[in-house]
Amino acid sequence: MIPQFVATPFFDPSTEELRYLPEGPRVLRNYHPGGNYLGWVAIQHGAGSTEGSLNVLDLESRTNITLPLKGRPGFFAEAAQRGVVLVGLDRQLAYFDLRTGRLLETVAHTDANPRTIVNDGVAVEGGVFFGTKDLEFKEPIAALYFFESAGASLHTVLKRQTCSNGKYLRRDSECATLVDIDTAPKRISVYTLEPQMKRVAESRLVKPPESLPAFPDGMRPAPEGGGLAEGDSVVVAFYNSADLSDGLAQQIRLSDGAVLCEWIVPNSPRVTCPEFVWLDGKVKLIFTTAVEGMPDAIRSHAAGAGLLYIADTPFERLPAAPPFVPMIGDSFLTPA
């Protein structure tokens, strides 16, 4: 039998704007010394909104700071300067200061297609991998990008994605492979990258799309445990648009697609992203969930939609954190 954990509500954003589309939770390591903070994005503050926010949640006190943005943030990655993050905002990458709420320098722009905006991303050594999404969730007009910090150059790694989502880069002595989710066609793929990480050399599916329980959304590499090395499996959050009450996340082995563990998220079927945290002396998972697009009939029995949940895990250590993004053109920034 597959081990199963049941998540419980951890934080209620309290407003419909913040509950609409929470995503991308990341432990903040360069924000406040000695604290235990989680950053997360509210991609947009409602169905017709073109604005969202970055949020900082104190995991100990469960108090949250909301930092409004003039645009829709898809992800953020911590930068080398304390309190600064690189945020994917609509069709740009820009630095943002979490301490002041100020948008700083823009360092890259994606294509100008009005139907695509930046979605999920992850910092890696040398830059950031991120993707875009079709706002109508219909056509493969989005793409996967690699932002190379050296030279602040942007490279299109893969075209014809629809909703480029969770990502995780693995490296060994021979090559780099990117585990990548394209949500709309329900694809969890492993891409072997060319040496400069600017093109895909080979690809394979982790498991057939039709075998997935719902739309795969956010993803994190699983820690070492159960005879597997760190990153041999991933935890995937599933966004279920069906008339269901409960949500789901699964630990999936990359070599064969086997499901190793499950997390049930009661009363919130649209689970958007997991994040590993250290809390109360244990490795736990935080899950963001969403209200986005939920009809009243489903909302009536999905009272937890839009809440952040927490769950126990079978792991004893956290996975390695992403690297800090190097600062580019940082003469305008004050010293840390």
C-alpha positions in Angstrom: 0.0 0.0 0.0 1.2 3.5 -0.9 2.0 5.6 2.2 -0.5 8.4 2.6 -0.6 11.6 4.6 -3.4 14.0 5.2 -2.7 17.8 5.1 -4.3 20.2 7.4 -5.0 24.0 6.9 -2.0 26.1 7.9 -2.7 29.6 6.7 -5.8 31.4 5.5 -4.9 34.4 3.2 -8.3 35.8 4.4 -9.2 37.7 1.2 -10.6 36.4 -2.0 -7.9 38.3 -3.9 -5.1 36.3 -2.2 -7.0 33.0 -2.2 -7.6 33.2 -6.0 -4.3 31.8 -7.3 -1.5 31.2 -4.7 1.6 29.6 -6.2 5.3 29.1 -6.0 6.1 28.8 -2.3 9.8 29.0 -1.5 11.6 29.0 1.8 13.4 32.4 2.1 17.0 32.0 3.2 18.3 35.5 2.5 15.5 37.6 3.9 15.8 37.8 7.7 18.6 36.2 9.7 17.3 33.6 12.2 13.7 33.6 10.9 11.7 30.9 9.3 9.9 32.6 6.3 8.1 31.4 3.3 7.7 33.5 0.2 4.8 32.8 -2.2 3.1 34.5 -5.1 -0.6 35.5 -5.6 -0.4 35.4 -9.4 -3.5 37.5 -9.9 -6.1 39.0 -7.5 -9.2 37.7 -9.3 -10.5 36.4 -12.6 -10.3 39.8 -14.4 -7.3 41.1 -12.6 -3.9 41.9 -14.2 -2.2 42.5 -10.9 -1.0 40.2 -8.1 1.4 40.2 -5.2 4.5 38.7 -3.6 3.8 37.5 0.0 6.1 36.7 2.9 4.7 34.3 5.5 6.3 33.9 8.9 6.0 30.2 9.5 6.3 30.5 13.3 3.7 33.2 13.9 1.7 32.5 10.7 1.5 36.3 10.0 1.7 37.4 6.3 3.0 40.5 4.6 1.5 41.3 1.2 3.5 43.3 -1.4 1.3 44.4 -4.3 2.7 44.4 -7.8 1.7 46.2 -11.0 1.5 42.9 -12.9 1.1 39.2 -12.5 4.0 37.3 -10.8 4.6 33.7 -12.0 7.5 32.9 -9.7 10.4 34.4 -7.8 14.0 33.3 -7.0 16.1 34.7 -4.2 19.0 36.9 -5.3 22.4 37.2 -3.8 21.5 40.6 -2.2 19.7 40.2 1.1 15.9 40.7 0.7 16.0 40.9 -3.1 14.3 38.4 -5.4 14.2 38.0 -9.2 10.5 37.9 -10.1 8.9 36.8 -13.3 6.3 39.5 -13.9 4.0 39.3 -16.9 6.6 39.3 -19.7 9.7 40.4 -17.9 12.3 39.3 -15.3 13.0 42.0 -12.7 14.5 42.4 -9.3 12.2 43.2 -6.4 13.1 44.3 -2.9 11.0 42.4 -0.3 12.0 44.9 2.4 10.8 48.0 0.7 8.2 46.6 -1.7 10.0 48.3 -4.6 10.4 47.0 -8.1 14.0 47.5 -9.2 15.8 46.8 -12.5 14.3 44.8 -15.3 16.9 42.4 -16.8 15.0 40.4 -19.5 11.8 40.4 -21.6 10.1 37.4 -23.1 8.1 37.5 -26.4 5.4 40.1 -26.7 2.5 37.7 -27.4 -0.4 39.3 -25.3 -1.7 35.8 -24.5 1.5 34.6 -22.8 2.9 35.6 -19.4 5.7 34.2 -17.2 4.7 31.2 -15.1 6.9 28.9 -12.9 10.7 28.9 -12.7 13.7 27.8 -10.7 17.1 29.2 -10.0 20.1 27.0 -11.1 23.8 27.5 -11.2 24.4 30.0 -13.9 20.9 31.4 -14.1 17.2 30.6 -14.1 14.9 28.2 -16.0 11.4 29.4 -16.4 8.4 29.0 -18.6 5.4 30.9 -19.9 1.8 30.0 -20.2 -1.1 30.6 -22.6 -3.6 32.7 -20.6 -6.4 30.8 -22.3 -4.9 27.4 -21.5 -5.6 26.3 -25.0 -2.7 26.4 -27.5 1.1 25.6 -27.5 2.2 29.2 -27.9 4.3 29.3 -24.7 7.9 28.3 -24.2 10.6 27.2 -21.9 13.5 29.7 -21.3 16.9 29.8 -19.8 18.0 33.1 -18.5 21.8 33.1 -18.4 23.1 35.4 -15.7 26.5 35.9 -17.4 25.7 38.5 -20.0 22.0 38.7 -18.9 21.0 36.7 -22.0 17.7 34.9 -22.6 17.6 31.7 -24.5 14.5 29.8 -25.8 15.2 26.2 -24.8 11.9 24.7 -26.1 8.9 26.1 -27.9 5.3 24.8 -28.2 4.4 24.6 -24.5 1.0 25.5 -23.3 1.4 26.1 -19.6 5.1 25.6 -18.6 5.1 24.8 -14.9 7.1 23.0 -12.2 10.8 22.6 -12.9 13.9 20.9 -11.4 17.4 20.7 -12.8 19.6 17.6 -12.1 23.3 17.6 -12.9 25.9 14.8 -13.0 29.3 14.4 -14.4 28.0 13.7 -17.9 25.0 16.1 -18.5 22.2 18.2 -17.1 18.6 17.1 -17.2 15.6 19.2 -16.6 12.5 17.7 -15.1 9.7 19.9 -16.5 5.9 20.1 -16.3 3.6 21.3 -19.1 0.3 21.4 -17.4 -2.3 21.5 -20.1 -1.2 18.4 -22.0 -0.5 16.7 -18.6 3.2 16.1 -19.5 5.9 15.5 -16.9 9.1 15.3 -19.0 12.8 14.7 -18.5 14.8 16.8 -20.9 18.5 16.0 -21.5 20.1 19.4 -22.2 23.0 20.2 -24.5 26.1 21.2 -22.6 25.4 25.0 -22.6 21.8 24.2 -21.4 20.3 26.3 -24.2 18.7 23.4 -26.2 17.1 20.1 -25.6 19.1 17.1 -26.9 16.7 14.3 -25.8 13.4 13.9 -24.0 11.2 11.3 -22.4 8.0 11.3 -20.4 8.1 10.2 -16.8 4.7 8.5 -17.2 1.8 8.6 -19.8 -0.3 11.7 -19.4 -3.5 9.6 -19.3 -2.2 7.9 -16.2 -2.0 11.1 -14.2 -4.9 11.8 -11.8 -5.3 15.5 -12.8 -3.4 18.4 -14.2 0.2 18.4 -12.9 1.1 21.8 -11.6 4.0 22.7 -9.2 6.8 20.3 -8.4 9.8 20.0 -6.0 12.6 17.4 -5.9 12.1 14.9 -3.1 14.8 14.5 -0.4 16.9 11.4 0.0 14.9 8.5 1.6 13.4 5.1 1.0 16.5 3.9 -0.8 16.5 6.8 -3.3 19.0 9.6 -3.7 17.8 13.2 -3.5 16.1 14.1 -6.8 15.4 10.5 -7.9 11.8 11.3 -7.3 9.7 14.5 -7.3 6.6 15.7 -5.4 3.9 16.9 -7.8 0.9 18.9 -6.9 -2.2 18.2 -9.0 -4.8 20.8 -10.0 -8.1 19.1 -10.3 -10.8 20.9 -12.1 -13.4 18.2 -11.6 -16.3 18.3 -9.1 -14.3 16.9 -6.1 -13.8 18.0 -2.6 -10.2 16.9 -1.9 -6.9 17.6 -3.6 -3.9 15.4 -4.2 -0.1 15.5 -4.4 2.2 12.5 -5.2 5.8 11.5 -4.9 6.7 10.1 -8.3 9.9 8.1 -9.1 11.5 9.6 -12.2 13.0 6.3 -13.5 9.6 4.6 -14.0 6.8 6.9 -12.9 5.9 4.8 -9.9 3.9 6.6 -7.2 5.7 6.2 -3.9 3.7 8.4 -1.5 0.5 10.5 -1.6 -0.8 13.6 0.3 -4.5 14.3 0.5 -5.5 17.9 0.8 -9.1 18.0 2.2 -11.6 20.5 0.9 -9.3 22.0 -1.7 -9.0 20.1 -5.0 -6.9 22.7 -6.9 -3.4 22.1 -5.4 -0.9 24.3 -7.1 2.5 23.7 -5.6 4.5 22.0 -2.8 7.4 23.2 -0.8 9.5 21.4 1.8 10.0 23.3 5.1 11.6 22.6 8.4 9.1 23.2 11.2 8.7 21.8 14.7 11.8 19.8 14.3 10.5 17.9 11.3 10.5 17.9 7.5 7.0 19.0 6.4 5.3 20.0 3.1 3.5 23.2 2.6 0.9 23.2 -0.3 -0.6 26.2 -2.0 -4.1 25.8 -3.3 -6.4 27.9 -5.5 -9.9 29.1 -6.1 -9.2 30.0 -9.7 -12.1 29.2 -12.0 -14.0 27.2 -9.4 -17.8 27.2 -9.9 -20.0 27.9 -6.9 -21.2 24.3 -7.0 -17.6 23.1 -6.3 -16.7 25.9 -4.0 -19.7 25.0 -1.7 -17.9 21.8 -0.7 -14.3 23.0 -1.1 -14.2 25.3 1.8 -10.4 25.2 2.0 -9.8 26.4 -1.6 -7.1 29.1 -1.6 -5.7 28.1 1.8 -2.1 27.0 2.4 -1.9 23.5 3.9 0.8 21.6 5.8 1.5 17.9 6.0 3.9 15.4 7.5 6.3 13.6 5.3 8.4 10.4 5.5 11.7 12.4 5.1 14.3 13.3 7.6 16.2 16.0 5.8 15.3 18.8 3.4 16.3 18.8 -0.2 19.1 21.1 -1.3 17.9 24.7 -1.8 18.2 26.4 -5.1 21.3 28.7 -5.5 20.9 32.5 -5.1 20.6 34.4 -8.4 23.6 36.6 -9.1 23.0 40.3 -9.1 23.2 42.0 -12.5 23.6 45.7 -12.9 23.4 46.1 -9.2 25.1 49.5 -8.8 21.7 51.0 -8.1 21.2 48.7 -5.1 22.2 49.6 -1.5 24.8 47.3 0.1 23.4 44.4 2.1 
